[in-house]
């Protein structure tokens, strides 16, 4: 996609879902051996560390293409629908309070730059992952902003192709994008850290006839 299509765009919701039935699995288990998992999104049930197997396999393929001494740092995968709804509503309320003249459709669109509408959220399908790069000791590399920096907090530097980030951060973003794209994942261009496979956004971006994964409950 040459333009930035937001998650709230009707074209995303219009993509059909042909659920393939893969069950969520914990990336901290044997199949995800070698994947570095951050604890910042740790929850009581461990939901954050779950993904569809096809997504995990592609992450491991991407990691194998990184230069020696670098690893993917997994931050968050599956997000229960109720948590997704809470995040969406809270951010929408912030935007509405800061911009009381905005109509509802503009609030929804602006919210979807940072939090997907719950009914089509890739995280709630177990199809998306928030991640970054780390060195051999687990230290995060510079990618221009922190993971999950909002457009307001980062002055737009959270956009994958944003201007105004340093040369090293730009190189690190290019490296991250190269290995993940090569493994078959797609980026949400308002969030450099968000990548997905098999969801509606992936299907629209790649021209696939349907999404493989719809919202999932645990």
C-alpha positions in Angstrom: 0.0 0.0 0.0 1.5 3.3 -1.0 -0.9 5.4 1.1 -1.4 5.0 4.8 -4.6 3.1 5.3 -5.7 3.3 8.9 -7.3 0.4 10.8 -10.6 2.3 10.9 -10.8 2.4 7.1 -13.9 0.6 5.8 -11.7 -1.4 3.4 -10.1 -3.2 6.3 -13.4 -4.2 7.9 -14.6 -5.3 4.5 -12.0 -8.0 4.2 -13.5 -11.5 4.6 -12.1 -13.8 7.3 -11.7 -17.5 6.6 -10.6 -18.7 10.0 -8.0 -21.4 9.7 -8.4 -22.7 13.2 -4.9 -22.4 14.5 -4.9 -22.3 18.3 -2.9 -19.7 20.2 0.3 -20.8 21.7 2.7 -19.4 24.3 5.9 -18.1 22.6 7.8 -18.7 25.8 7.4 -22.5 25.2 9.5 -24.9 23.2 8.3 -23.8 19.8 9.4 -20.2 20.5 12.8 -21.3 21.8 15.3 -18.5 21.2 12.8 -15.7 21.1 13.6 -13.0 23.7 10.3 -12.0 25.5 10.1 -8.7 27.4 7.9 -8.6 30.5 6.6 -5.0 30.3 3.1 -6.2 29.1 3.0 -9.2 31.5 -0.5 -10.0 32.6 -2.0 -12.5 35.1 -2.9 -15.0 32.4 0.1 -14.7 30.2 -2.1 -13.7 27.3 0.4 -11.2 26.0 2.9 -13.9 25.2 0.5 -15.9 22.9 0.4 -15.9 19.1 -0.9 -18.0 16.2 1.8 -20.6 15.3 2.1 -19.3 11.8 3.0 -15.8 13.1 5.6 -17.2 15.5 7.2 -19.3 12.8 7.7 -16.2 10.7 9.2 -14.3 13.6 11.7 -17.1 14.1 12.5 -17.0 10.4 13.0 -13.2 10.6 15.2 -13.6 13.6 17.4 -16.1 11.8 18.2 -13.4 9.2 19.5 -10.8 11.7 23.2 -10.1 11.9 25.1 -12.0 14.7 24.6 -10.4 18.1 21.1 -9.0 17.4 17.7 -10.5 18.4 14.1 -9.7 18.1 12.6 -8.5 21.4 9.0 -9.6 21.7 6.8 -7.1 23.6 3.2 -8.1 23.1 1.2 -10.5 21.0 -2.3 -11.5 21.8 -4.6 -9.0 23.4 -8.0 -10.1 24.7 -10.9 -8.3 23.0 -12.0 -6.7 26.3 -8.6 -5.2 26.8 -8.5 -4.0 23.2 -11.8 -2.3 23.8 -10.6 -0.6 26.9 -7.4 0.7 25.2 -9.5 2.0 22.3 -12.0 3.7 24.5 -9.4 5.3 26.8 -7.4 6.8 23.9 -10.5 8.0 22.1 -11.6 9.8 25.3 -8.2 11.5 25.5 -8.4 12.7 21.9 -12.0 13.8 22.4 -11.1 15.8 25.5 -8.2 17.5 23.7 -10.3 18.2 20.6 -13.9 18.8 21.6 -14.8 20.1 18.2 -13.9 16.8 16.4 -16.9 14.8 15.1 -17.1 11.1 16.1 -15.8 9.8 12.8 -12.7 11.9 13.1 -12.1 10.8 16.7 -12.4 7.2 15.6 -10.0 7.7 12.7 -7.4 9.4 14.8 -7.8 6.8 17.5 -7.0 4.1 15.0 -3.6 5.5 14.3 -2.6 4.1 17.7 -5.2 1.6 18.8 -7.2 -0.6 16.4 -11.0 -0.7 16.6 -11.7 -3.8 18.7 -13.8 -5.6 16.1 -10.9 -5.9 13.6 -7.9 -5.7 15.9 -5.0 -7.8 14.7 -3.8 -8.3 18.3 -7.1 -9.8 19.3 -6.8 -12.3 16.5 -3.4 -13.4 17.8 -2.0 -12.2 14.4 0.0 -9.2 15.5 3.1 -8.6 17.5 4.7 -5.5 19.0 8.5 -5.9 19.0 11.9 -4.3 18.6 15.5 -5.1 18.3 17.9 -6.0 21.1 21.6 -6.8 21.4 23.0 -10.1 22.7 22.5 -8.9 26.3 18.9 -8.0 25.7 19.4 -4.2 25.6 17.0 -2.4 23.2 18.5 -0.7 20.2 17.7 2.9 19.3 14.7 2.9 16.9 13.8 6.5 17.4 11.0 6.2 20.0 10.0 3.8 22.7 7.8 0.9 21.7 4.1 2.1 22.0 4.9 5.8 21.9 1.7 7.6 20.8 1.7 10.1 17.9 1.2 12.9 20.4 4.0 11.8 22.7 6.5 11.3 19.8 5.4 14.2 17.6 4.7 11.7 14.9 8.1 9.9 15.1 6.3 6.7 15.8 5.3 6.5 12.1 7.6 4.0 10.5 8.8 6.4 7.8 8.9 9.5 10.0 11.4 12.2 9.4 13.5 13.6 12.2 14.9 10.5 13.8 18.6 9.8 14.0 20.6 8.0 11.3 21.2 4.9 13.6 17.5 4.7 14.5 16.6 4.9 10.8 19.1 2.1 10.0 17.7 0.0 12.7 14.2 0.5 11.5 15.3 -0.5 8.0 16.9 -3.7 9.3 13.9 -4.6 11.4 11.6 -4.0 8.4 13.8 -5.9 6.0 13.8 -9.2 8.0 10.1 -9.0 9.0 8.9 -8.2 5.5 11.1 -10.9 4.2 9.4 -13.4 6.5 6.0 -12.4 5.3 4.8 -9.9 7.9 3.3 -6.5 7.2 3.8 -3.3 9.2 1.2 -0.9 10.4 2.8 2.3 9.1 1.8 4.5 12.1 3.6 2.2 14.5 7.1 1.0 13.6 6.9 -1.8 16.2 3.6 -3.3 15.0 3.8 -6.3 12.6 1.2 -8.8 11.6 0.4 -11.9 9.5 -2.9 -13.5 8.6 -5.2 -10.7 9.8 -7.5 -8.4 7.8 -4.9 -5.6 7.5 -2.3 -8.1 6.2 -4.8 -9.4 3.7 -5.5 -5.9 2.4 -1.9 -5.0 2.2 -0.8 -8.2 0.4 -3.9 -8.7 -1.8 -4.8 -12.0 -0.2 -8.4 -13.1 -0.8 -9.2 -13.3 2.9 -7.8 -13.1 6.3 -6.7 -16.3 8.0 -7.4 -15.3 11.5 -10.3 -13.5 13.2 -10.8 -12.3 16.8 -9.9 -15.1 19.3 -10.9 -15.7 22.9 -8.9 -17.5 25.5 
